[in-house]
C-alpha cells in the first residue's frame, strides 16, 4: 500500500491507497499490505467489522491508556464519512477534528493512532467498515466523547445514534488521559 497523504490538520493521521482490481467477475481488493502497514502498526491484535444502516453515526470512540489502540479503517462496502478528533491534551491540535470520505469503490484506508477519538457516519444505504486494531478490545478501557461536543457536519439526516454514544461525556467535561 502507498502513503498518499496525511490529514490536512494532523500529520499523524495517514491516508493509504491499496489495490482494487475489477473485472467481469466482480472485485478483488487488497487494502492493507507491505512495509507501510508494518511500520505504522507493528502488531495486529484484532480485526473487526461493522455493518450499519444509512444515517447511523458511530463514535467518537477510543480506548484509554494503557490499552489505547491505533487502528486502520477501511470501508468494504458503501460510503462513510470517517472522523478523527485529537484528544491529546499536550498537542497543539487538541480538540480539533478532521475527516475523510471512504468509499468501497476507492481502495483508501486511514491510519488513526492512539490519542485520537474516532467515529463515522453512513452516507450510503448501508456500509460495512473494517478495522485493524493494535490491541484487543478492553471493556474496562473503552471510552468516548459525545459527537455533539464538536461542530461536525456528519452529512446525514435524522441520525441514528446508540444510547451508549448519546451518553458519552461532552468534550468540555472530558479529562484527557494523554
C-alpha positions in Angstrom: 0.0 0.0 0.0 1.1 3.5 -0.7 1.0 6.6 1.6 -0.8 9.1 -0.5 -1.2 11.9 2.1 -1.8 12.9 5.7 -4.7 14.7 7.2 -4.7 18.5 6.5 -4.6 19.1 10.2 -2.9 16.1 11.7 0.4 14.7 10.3 -0.1 11.6 12.4 -3.3 10.6 10.5 -2.2 8.9 7.4 -4.1 8.0 4.2 -3.0 4.9 2.3 -4.1 3.6 -1.1 -4.3 -0.2 -1.5 -5.2 -2.2 -4.6 -8.6 -2.7 -6.2 -9.0 -4.9 -9.3 -12.3 -5.1 -11.1 -13.3 -7.4 -13.9 -16.4 -9.3 -15.2 -16.5 -11.5 -12.0 -16.5 -8.6 -9.6 -13.8 -7.0 -7.4 -10.6 -8.1 -5.7 -9.3 -5.7 -3.0 -6.1 -5.6 -1.1 -6.4 -2.7 1.3 -3.6 -3.5 3.8 -0.2 -4.9 2.9 3.5 -4.4 2.9 6.0 -2.4 4.8 3.9 0.7 5.4 1.4 -1.4 7.4 4.1 -2.9 9.5 5.9 0.4 10.0 2.7 2.2 11.2 1.2 -0.6 13.0 3.6 -3.1 14.4 1.5 -5.8 15.9 -2.0 -6.6 14.7 -4.2 -7.7 17.6 -7.8 -7.7 16.2 -9.7 -7.5 13.0 -13.3 -6.1 13.5 -16.0 -5.1 11.1 -19.3 -3.3 11.5 -22.3 -3.2 9.2 -24.5 -0.1 9.6 -27.6 1.4 8.0 -27.8 4.8 6.3 -27.7 7.8 8.8 -26.0 5.8 11.5 -23.3 7.6 13.4 -20.8 5.6 15.4 -18.4 7.3 17.7 -16.4 9.1 18.9 -14.6 6.2 20.4 -11.2 5.3 21.8 -9.5 3.1 24.4 -7.8 4.8 27.4 -4.1 4.0 28.2 -2.5 1.7 28.9 -4.8 -0.2 26.5 -5.0 2.6 23.8 -5.3 1.4 20.3 -4.1 2.5 16.9 -6.3 1.4 14.0 -6.5 1.2 10.3 -10.1 1.8 9.0 -11.3 0.8 5.5 -14.8 0.8 4.0 -15.5 -2.6 2.5 -19.0 -1.7 1.1 -20.8 1.6 0.8 -19.6 5.1 1.8 -18.8 6.7 5.1 -17.6 10.0 6.5 -14.7 9.0 8.8 -14.0 11.5 11.5 -11.0 11.7 13.9 -10.5 14.1 16.9 -7.2 14.9 18.6 -7.7 14.1 22.3 -4.1 14.5 23.4 -4.1 17.4 25.9 -0.5 18.2 25.2 -1.0 18.6 21.5 -1.2 21.9 19.6 -4.2 20.5 17.8 -6.1 19.3 20.9 -9.8 19.3 20.3 -9.6 19.8 16.6 -11.1 17.3 14.1 -10.8 16.3 10.5 -12.5 13.8 8.3 -12.2 11.8 5.1 -14.8 10.0 2.9 -14.1 6.4 2.5 -15.9 4.5 -0.3 -15.7 0.9 -1.3 -15.0 1.8 -4.9 -11.8 3.5 -3.9 -9.1 1.5 -2.1 -8.3 4.1 0.5 -7.7 3.4 4.2 -6.9 5.7 7.1 -4.5 5.1 9.9 -5.6 6.6 13.3 -3.0 6.5 16.1 -3.7 6.2 19.8 -4.8 9.5 21.3 -7.5 10.2 18.7 -11.2 9.7 19.0 -12.8 8.0 16.0 -16.2 7.9 14.5 -18.1 7.7 11.2 -21.4 8.4 9.6 -23.0 6.2 6.9 -23.8 8.2 3.8 -24.8 5.3 1.6 -27.8 3.0 2.0 -25.6 0.8 4.2 -21.9 0.4 4.9 -19.5 -2.3 6.1 -16.4 -1.0 7.8 -13.3 -3.0 8.6 -10.9 -2.1 11.4 -7.5 -3.5 12.1 -6.5 -2.7 15.8 -3.2 -2.8 17.5 -4.6 -4.1 20.8 -7.7 -6.1 21.7 -10.9 -4.5 22.8 -10.9 -3.8 26.5 -14.3 -3.0 28.0 -12.6 -1.5 31.1 -10.7 1.0 28.9 -13.5 1.6 26.4 -14.4 5.3 26.3 -15.5 8.1 24.0 -16.6 11.7 23.6 -20.1 12.8 22.7 -20.4 13.6 19.0 -22.4 16.7 19.7 -19.4 18.2 21.5 -18.0 19.4 18.2 -19.3 21.2 15.2 -19.0 18.2 12.9 -21.2 18.1 9.8 -21.9 14.3 9.7 -23.7 14.7 6.4 -26.7 12.6 7.4 -30.4 13.4 8.0 -32.2 12.0 11.1 -29.0 10.5 12.6 -29.3 7.1 14.3 -27.1 7.0 17.4 -26.9 4.4 20.2 -27.9 5.3 23.7 -24.3 4.5 24.7 -22.9 7.1 22.3 -25.5 9.7 23.3 -24.4 9.2 26.9 -20.7 9.8 26.3 -19.1 12.7 28.1 -19.1 16.2 26.5 -15.7 17.4 25.4 -15.9 20.4 27.7 -16.1 17.9 30.6 -13.5 15.5 29.1 -10.4 14.8 31.2 -7.8 13.5 28.7 -5.6 10.6 29.7 -3.0 11.7 27.2 
